[in-house]
Every structure is written in structure tokens, then in C-alpha cells.
Amino acid sequence: MVFNSLQYFLFLPGVFLLFYFTADRWRWLVLLLASVSFYAVLRVPYLLLALALVTVTTYFSGISLAKHEDSGRRKALFWGGVAANLLVLIGLKYLPFLTKNLNTLLSGLSWDFALPQSRILVSIGVSYYVFQAISYLTDIYLEIEKPEKHFGHFALYMSFFPKLLQGPIERAGDLLPQLREKFEFNYDNMRFGLLMFAWGLFKKVVVADRLALYVDHVYGDVHSYSGLPLIIATYIYAIQIYCDFSGYTDMALGTARIFNMRLTPNFNSPYLATSIADFWRRWHISFSRWILDYIFKPLQMQLRDRRSMGTALALVVTFLVSGIWHGAGWCFIVWGLLHGLYLAASVFYKPYQRKIHKKLGLERMMILTVWQRFLTFNLVCFSWIFFRTYNIKDSLNIVSHLFSGTSGTLAFFLAYGKVEIIVAICSLLIMLIVYLFTRDENNVTRFLNGPIYVRWSAYYSLVVAIILFGKHFAEKQFIYTQF
């Protein structure tokens, strides 16, 4: 079951009605059963087993950590819990990649031995709740949080269905207290949640899925194109993946708000970032916070004696892990490594940055911000090439042919009709207008409290746009579901 499906449109109201008419003491059970059902409907083998293993392991590890005061014992329990969760993730998602590359290495060494090949057993959602489990154990180990003793509340914290497949990766201190609060129907939360859900659905089915037609056409046959089609498809993919992922997040946040819960916002105009570091403060925020707090900062502390070199090395390692987290493939590793190198380079450039800007008289000029945004956006788009392609060979083919001729240009532009292009452009313009309007919270407040005919005209227009212009409605999966 996915958010852009008829199943979910029937599932959500049914869950809410059951939740609404259930006594407070049992509402957690309604949401937990709904979450398990939501996951089970995907009908992927081992899916529920993986979730159960991570949940049970993390719960009892957290309880055990709180019971022991001996530092050695606590450390062993902590690393044991982390290792157990990572083994679930590696065994279910990364084992095929590891065995394939080890066999290649053994073959290159002329060893007459090969490990048995396996297949990916589970990938949907596992990376998200494993990282959430590790953050939970870390916060208990560092005594930032106390362990949740109510197993039902903890299981719901791990599996709450709006954030199960693509996050956000929630911290215990943010979500667990909300699960214990008494529910009272809130009209504003209901209205805001439904509006947010509809807006996310618009971004997914009207914008992202329509743009996917262009991207899939080129990236599915990269050797037939060079020059302009590759450049355009790469820029379009940057917009597609943003609308797809942020659309999911809007729908997840909207769903949670209906139940009076607030999940972590995951996006903040990432393509307006003025540096790669700024981009990661705006893109997939819950994930970037996670790798900053649990990978980068500990590494930086370990390497602090090496000063700038230590910080740069910590950044490269952190984003290498980021690439591996996204998928078992060399393209994801290169993508993560690229971002690590971008950030490492900025560490050495930063001491000279202000001096150069001051010398050129650019410190307070708008052109500097425009240039920084332009450069950052293009660096991000370049890295998206490796994220989108199926293998390194295709990635390198695109990189080497970005500026070499324009083969396939006519076929690229003739592949789609005028209607497709007009709808895509109009949808992007609508997104831009909504973004400019919602930047000022006063505008949003005035709209929500404005005349009923204005509000409902906007609501109906949004729904009609989704129904009329949604492409491959309820057919195309969200991009980040695979992670």
C-alpha cells in the first residue's frame, strides 16, 4: 500500500474513524495494528519479520542499558544492540552486493572459490527504522533519553505508518511523548493535514510522475543521447526527485497531523542552498541530522588532533556511509563520495572565502548569492547523475557526453506532445507561486482564515488538478521507497 493508491484513500479514513471512536487507553493499539496492516499489504517476504526483529532487539537492549550502571557492561550492551540491528540490515539488503563483489575479487585473485549468490530479501523501509533504532539506543546510552517501558508505545514509535516507508527518521524525544498524549479532535489540524496531504499528492502524481516520463526516456537509453537531452534530463530529474520525495513527506506529515501528531519537516527549499553544507541542512533533514549527530560528530572528535584534515576526512567517511545507506551499488557510493568531497573541499576553502569576497567587493552583493545558488545547484545536479543511473558505465557515459554534440535532440523533443509539456510547465509555475505565497506565514494565516469561497475554490482546484492531470495515478512508486 502506498500513499498514492485507492487502497490508502480508503484505509486512512477507516483508521481515523476507528481511532476517533476508541478510548484513549487503546488508541495506540489502533495505530499499531494499522501500521502492521499497512506494511503487511505490501506482501513482501520477511518484511514484517525484519520490523519485528529490529523492534524487539532495540526495545530489550534499551531496557537493559537503563538497568546497568557499569560502563563496560553498558558499552557492550549498546554495541551489541547496534550490531544486531546492522546485521538485520546487512543480511536483508546488502548481502547480494557484498557476495557479488567478493566473488569478483576472488576471481581476480585466481582463487577457485566462490560464495553462494543471494538476493535482496527486504529493502522497503528497513534502512529508515534501523537508523531510528540506532538513534534510540544511542540516546539512551548517552542518557539523553530514558527507555520506553511500554512495549506497545515503543513498537508504534518504530512502525508508525505515515513515516514507515520513507521517514522522516524520528528521534525518541520528538515522537514518543506525542504517542502518550490524549487525543482531542482539532479542526485546524484536520484541515491543515488534509491540505498538506493533497499538496504532496499533487507534487507526486502531477509533477514528479509527469517529469519522470522525460527522465526515464533518456536515462533508460543513455547511449542514444548526448549533449542537450542529457543536460535537460538531468535538470528535470533534480526537480522530479525533489517533488517525489518532498511530496511523500508532505503526505506523511499531513497524515500524522490528522492524528494531532507532528513529524519532522524534511525539506526547506533545498535548491536555494548557497553551499553543499547548506543543501544538507535543507534536504532530507531528519537523515542529515542523523548522520551529523551519530557519524560525523563522533568521527570529528576522534580526529580533532588533525584539525582541518580530520574534519575533511570525517565528512568524506560520513557521506560515504550516506551513499551506502541509500543502496547496495557503486553508483550510490560514488554519489555519497562526491558530496563528501564537495564538503571536504569547502573545509579548506572556507578560511579564504571571506577574504576573496571582500577583496572582490562581493560581500553584500546579490550577485554573490545568485552565483552561490547556481553553483551549488549544478554540483548537486551533477551528483544526481550517479544517483539516477543503473551502473557506473552509464554514469560515465553521461558525464563524458554532456557537452559532446547533441545526438537524439530531435527525438527527445518529439517524444512528447504539446499537452505534456504545457501541463509540466504549468504545474511547475503553480508550485513556484505556492512557494512564494507560503514563504510568509501571515499569507497562510490570512488564507486559512479568509472567505470560504476563496478557500474552497483553492481546495477544489487542487483536487481537480490531481484528478485531471495526475500521470500514472496510483501506479508509479515513490523513488525513496527503495531505500
Buried (B, 14 or more C-beta within 10 A) or exposed (E): BBBBBEEBEEBBEEBBEBBEEBEEEEBBBBBBEBBBEBBEBBEBEBBBEBBBBBBBBBBBBBBBBBEEEEEEEBEEBBEBBBEBBBEBBBBBBBBBBBBBEEBEEBEEEEEEEEEEEBEBBBBBBBBBBBBBBBBBBBBBBEEEBBBBEBEBBBBBBBBBBBBBBBBBBBBBEBBBEBBEEEEEEBEEBBBBBBBBBBBBBBBBBBBBBBBBBBBBBBBEEBEEBBBBBBBBBBBBBBBBBBBBBBBBBBBBBBBBBBBBBEBBEBBEEBBBBBBBBBBBBBBBBBBBBBBBBBBBEEBBEEBEEEEEEBBBBBBBBBBBBBBBBBBBBBBBBBBBBBBBBBBBEBBEEEEEEEEEBEEEEBEEEEEBEEEBBEEBBEBBBBBBBBBBBEEBEBBBBBBEBBEEEBBBBEEBEEBBEEEBEEBBEEBBEBBEEBEEEEEEEEEEEEBEEEEEEEBEEBBEEBEEBBEEBBBEBBEBEBBBBBB
